[in-house]
């Protein structure tokens, strides 16, 4: 699967194309690692194409959120659907993320 990566000024936007499961997580990690990793990078994960997340997907998102101490550089999640939002609430992880309705709002939150 092709992971779309877009640059919006100083913010990198990663667009997973399908359900965020273990196999896709590995591909996203490979894309981020190819660019030197994501630590210190302004990152938005555009979840608009993600139908659902499994435990590996949630663990990956938590790993992303935990890699930065400063809230200003913490990765943002954008455009979550109801299923993904519910999965984050059910696993009591929703509060760990900065979530935005749109990619545009998430990108502008870094300003």
N, C-alpha and C positions, 0 to 999 in steps of 0.2 A: 504494500500500500504506500502511496505517496503522502508524506506529511508536508503540508504547505507551511512555509515560513515566510512571513511578510515583515518588512521593516517600516515602521511608522515613526520617522524621526529617530529618536534615541531608544525607541521601544520596539522590542521584537515580539511579534504575534505568531504563536504556533497554533495551527488549525488541525487537530486530529480529525481524520475523515470518517470515523465510525465509532462503534462502541469502544470505550476505553478499557480494554481487557489486557491481560498479561502480554499477549503477543504485540499489541499495538503500543503498549507502554515501552517495550524493548525498542521499538522503532523510534518512538519519540525521544527516548534517552539517547539513542545513537545520533539522531539529528542534533540534539543539544550538545552532546559531547564533541561532535565534529566541529562545532563553532567555539570550542574551548570551554565548554561547560556553561552553566547558567548562573553561577554565583556572581553577584555584582551586576548582573544584567537586568535591565528593566524588561520584564516578561509578562505577557498577557496570554492566557490559554483561552482561545476562542472555542467554546464548547457547543456552538450552534449546530454542529453536525454530529455531536456525540449523543447517540440514542440512550445509552445507559453506561454505568460504570460498575465494574466488579470490584472485589476486594483488592486486587492488584492495582487497579486504576485509582482507587481511593488512597492506597498506600503511597503510590507515586505522587499524587497531589499533595499529600501530607509531607512527603519528603521535600518537594519543591518549597512548600510553605515553611518548612523548618530549616532550610539552608540559609536563610537570611535573618539576622536579628533585628535589623531596622525595618520598621513598618513601611518606610518610604520606598524601599526597594523590594519588598515582598511581592512575589508574583500575584497577579490578579486573575480571577476567573470571570469570563464574560459569556452572556447569552445561554445560561443553563436552562434546560427544559425541565418540566415538572418531575419527570422520572429521576433525573440526576439530582435535582434539588431534594427530593424525598429521600434518596439514598444517603445523601450527606446528613440530613436530619436524623434518619433512623440509626445511623452509625455515630451520631453525636459528634460529627466532625465539621459541620457547617460553620460554626463559630470560629474555626481556625483560618478561614479564608476571607479575603476581600472579594466580594461578588458584585458584579455590575450587570445591568440589563443589556448593555451593548458593548461592543469592542471599542467604539468611539469613547464612551464614558470611561472605560477602563484605561485606555491610553491617556486620556486627558487627566486622569487622577494622579498621574506622575508629575504633573506640572505644579 
